[in-house]
Amino acid sequence: MSARRRVLWLAKGLGRGGAEQLLLNCARHADSARYEVEVAYVLPYKDALVPALEAAGVRVHCLGGPPGALWPLRLRRLVAERRYDLVHSHMPIPAVAARLVAFGRRGPRLVHTEHNVWERYRTATRWANALTYRRNDAVVAVSHAVAATIGRRRPGDDWVTVVHHGPDLGGAPEGPAARAAAREALGLPQDALVVGTVGNLTPKKDQAGLLDAFARLRRDHPSAALVLIGAGPLEAELRAAAGGGVVFAGSRADVPALLPAFDVFTLSSRQEGLPVALMEAMTSGLPSVVTRVGGMPEVLADDEQGLLVPPGDPAALAAALGRLAADPALRERLGTAARERSRGFDVAGAQRTIEQVYARVLAR
């Protein structure tokens, strides 16, 4: 048997965001007979997933710490010392650094996963990304919508591969007992209509618009509850704007166990690649109301597995939530179809596809 190839996955942080969760999901399904996977990250305070990665048998390196500006040099030293065959970057700033420090004939091959549409990036980030992008030997995009925004393409049909990553909910609780336990954990009435969302509290997720929509929903459904799972820079502002029935649950490691508390899942995002939270909600059999952005329409058809609404339109979001709130049979139909659709979300299969990209790149 040929020797294993050493691969470094490079990320900005290892907090509980969707891109970071994908790393953990894929690590659990990596082919350890062919690839020795290690992970490096830049921000030392974003380390929530480090224990889980280490439990999965992955060696983790923190590049951060004072002085913070030296992390690219630490990356260069790590690449030289560990002699990686391939560096797989996630998120644009670490990716730019990898393309610069791993340069040379003896340098590792470079693969990059694009998690977001390019217009989301700040101007400086977008330019740095674009100017170095052709150094990638291959690119993985989390949705066709993301792939369509990639600039500085290289010739060749196989340079960009679209991979719809699935969630890894293995053994997550479900059924009436799970619903009762999740509602108790969140302090929710057992008989309330509960709308839930999962995501960092940031402008792109537009929870402010969701709070507006929920306030409109409560006019007709005064006992409804809204649960926001996640943390972020807008938390204080959102708490100040929230009315009755809103629960801020914070960043949680047990999201799969909390999803049964919801009757409806929602995302009010203005921009997305393809959110792990939506994939998890569909796998859990939840009907969803989400904005028509990024890759979400690729996996959720309007009025089939959920409802799609325009971004930045609280009135439309409230109307869609109200439609589901008033119709339990519709919630059941959409939720059942969402669970069936989710059978195509296979994290193990996604990792196999990524490893096929590795094999193709390493064979050159």
N, C-alpha and C positions, 0 to 999 in steps of 0.2 A: 504494500500500500504506500502511495506517495506521501511525503511529509505534509503535515498541516501547514496551511498558509496563515500568516499572522496578520490580523486585521484590526485597525483602530477605528472605533466610532467616535467622532468628535462633535461635541455639543457645547452650547453656551452655558447651559445649566442643567441640573437634574432635579428640578422641582416637579410639581404635579401637573404641568401643562400637557396638552395633547401630544405634541411632538416628542416630548420626553417619555410619555407613557408608551408611545410606539416603540421606542428603543427597548424598554423593558419587555414588552410583548414579544418583540422579535428575538431578544436575547434568549427567552425561554424556549424558542423553537429553532435556534441556530444549529446547523450541522457541525457539532463539535468534533466529529471525525475528520472533517475537511478543513475547518477554520477555527483558529484560536482567536476569539474575539476579546478585545479589551476596550475600555471606554475612557475618554478624557473629557474633562469639562473645565470651563473657565471661571465661573462664579462660585466661590466656596460656600456662600450662604444659601445657594440653591442646591441642596444636597438630599432632599427628601427621599429620592429613589435609590440612593447609594446602597443602603442595606439590602434592598430587594435585588439589585443587580449582583451584588456580591453573593447573595444566597443562590442566585442562578448560576454561580460559578464564573462570573465575569470579574476580571481584575479592573479596578477603577483608579484613575489618576486625576488628581486635582491640579490644574495649572495655575490657579489663582493664588491670592495671598499677596501681602505687600512685598515690594511695590507692584501694584497691579499691572502697570504698563509692560512688565517684563514677561507676561504670559506667552507671547509669541516665541520668545527665546527659549522658554521652558518647553514649548511644543517642539521646537527644532531639536533640542537636546533629547527629548523623549523619542522622537522619530529616529534619531541617529542611534540611540542606545538600544532601542527595542527592535530596530531593523524590520519595520512593518513592510509587508508586501503590498498592502493597500490601506489607504486612509479613506474612510467614508464619512463625509462631513454632513452635518445638519445645522441649519441656520446660517445666514450669510456671512457674518463677521468671522466666526471660526473658519468658515470655508475659504474666505479670502486669505487668511493667515496660512492655512494649509497649502494653498496653491503657491504661495510665495516661499515658505520655508522648505517645502518638499521638492523644490525645483531641481532638476538635474537628471542625467541619464541613469544614475543609480537610485534615484528617488522612488518612492512607492507610487503605485498607480492611484489615481484619484477618482472617487465616485462621490456624487453629491445628491442628497435628497432635497427637493424643493417642496416645502410645506405650504407656501403662501404665494398668492398672486404678487407679481413684482411691484404693482402700484402701491402695495402696502408699505414698501421700504422707504425710508428717508432718502433724500436725494443723494447724499454722500455715500450711503450704503449701496444704493442702486448703481451708482457709477463704479464704485470699487468692485462690486459684484460683476458688472458687465465687462469691465476691463480685464478681469482675470478668468472669466467663465470658460473660455475655450481650453484652459488647462485641464478641465475635467475630462477624464477618459470616458465617462458615462454619467448620465443624469437620470435619477428616478423622480417622477412627479406623482404626488398623491392623488391627483385628479386630472382629467382632461382639461378642465378650466385652468388649472395651474400651468399645465404644459403649454397651453396656448399663449401664456404671457411671457414665456422665457425668451429673452433676447440673446443675441450673440450665439446663435446656433452654429454647430459644426455640420458639415455635410455628412450624410449617412442616415439611413432610416432607423438604425438601431442605437443612436446616441441617446435619445430620450425614451425611457420606458415608463408607462403609466402603471402604477400599482395601487389598487384600492386596498389599503390595509384594513384588516378586521380587528375587532376587540378580542381580548382574551379574558372571558368571564368565567372560565372553567369552574364549575361548582357553585356559582353564585346562587343564593337562595331565591325561591320564587313561590308563588301561591299565597293563600290567605294568611298563613302564619308569618310568612316573610313580610307581607304588607303590614300586618299589625305590629310586628317588631320594628320595622322601619319607621312607621308613624310614631311609635312610642319614643324611639331614639331621637326623632326630630321635634318632639313635643307637639304633634299634630293631632287634632280630633280624628277618631276612627271613621267618622261619617262625612268628613269635609271633602269637597272637590279640591284636589291639589294639583296645581300646575308647578312644574319644576324645571330648572335649568342648571347646567353645569358649565363653568368656564371662568377664566380669570376676569376680574373686575377691571376691565380696560375699555377705552373708547371704542375699539373695533367691535367689541361684543355688544355695545349699545344697550346695556342693562337699564340706562336711563329711559330709553324708549319703551322697554319692557315694563318698567314701573308705571309709566303713563298708560300703557295698554291695560295693565292689570287694574289700575284705578277705574278705568272705564268698565272693565268686566264686572267689578264689584258692585256697580250700580244695579245690575240685574241678578247678580249672584253674591249677595253680601257675606255669605259664610265661606266663600272661596279663600284658599290660601295659596301663596306663592313662595316657593323655596328657591333660594339662590345658593348653590354650592360653589365655592371658590373664594379666592382672596385676590387683592390687587390694589393698585394705587387709588382707585376711585371709591374704595369702600366707605370712607367717612362721608363723602359727598352723596353717595347713593343711600346710605342710612338716613341722612338728613332729609332726603327727598321721599323716602318710602312712607306710604300710608299704612292703614290697618291691614292685617293679614299677611304681612311679609316677614319671612324668616330668613335671616342670614346665617347659613350653616358653617361658613368658613371653608378653608381647604380641608379636604377629607381624604383619607386613605381607603375608606370603605364605600366608595361610590356605588359599586355594583350591588351592595347590600341595601343601599338607600333607595335605589331606583324603584323598587316595588311600592314605595310610598306614594308615587305619582300616579295621577289619572291621565295626565297629558304632559308631554315633554315639549319644551320650546327653546328656540335659539333666535335671538333678535339681531344677529350679527350683521354688520355692514360689510365685512370682508371675511372670507374663510378660504382655506384650502379644501380639506375634507375633515371635519371635526370628529375626533374619536368619540366625543360625548354623544353625537347623533347615532353613530354606529352601535354604541353600547345600548342606547335607548331602544333602538329598533330590535336589537337582539333580545332585549328584555320584554318585547311585545308591547311597547308603548306607542300610541298614536302621537304624532309630532306636528307642531306648527313651527315652521322654520322659514327664514328669509330665502329668497331666490338668489343666492350668491354662491360663488365658487363652485365646488363640486357637489353641493347638497342636492341640486336637481338631478345629478347623475345617479344617485342611489335612492332617492325618494320622489316618486311621481305624485303630482297633485291629485288629491282625491282618491288615491289608491293606497298608499302607505301612510299618508299624512296630508297636511295642507301647506301650500307654499304661498308666501305673501311678499310684497315688495319690501326692501330694506328701508329703514327710516320712515315708516308709516305706522305709527301707533294705532291709528283708527282701524286700519286693515288687520293688524295683528289682534286687536281686541275683538273684532268681528269674527275672525277665525277661531279664536279661543272660545268665544261665546257660542259659536256653532257646535263645537265639541262638548262644551259644558252642558248644553241643553239636550244632547242626543247620545245617551249611553250606547245605543245600538251602533251608531256611527263610530264611536270610540272603539268598540269591540271589533268591528269590521276592519278598521284601519290598523289597529294593533295586531290583529292576527296576520294581516297581509305584511306588516312590517317585519314580524318575526320570520315569516316565510322568505321574504326578500333577503333577510340578513343571513340566510344559509349560504349565500354567495360571498359573505365576508369571512374569509378564512385567513387568520393570521399566519398559520403554518404555511399555507399556500403562498401568501405574500412573501414570506421569508425565503421560500424556495425560489421564487422568481428573482428576488434580489440576489441570491447566491448564483443564479444563472448569469446575471449581469457580472458578478465578480469573476466567474469562470471565463466568460468571454473576454473581459478586460485583461485578466492575468495571462491568457493564452497568447496575447499579441506579442 
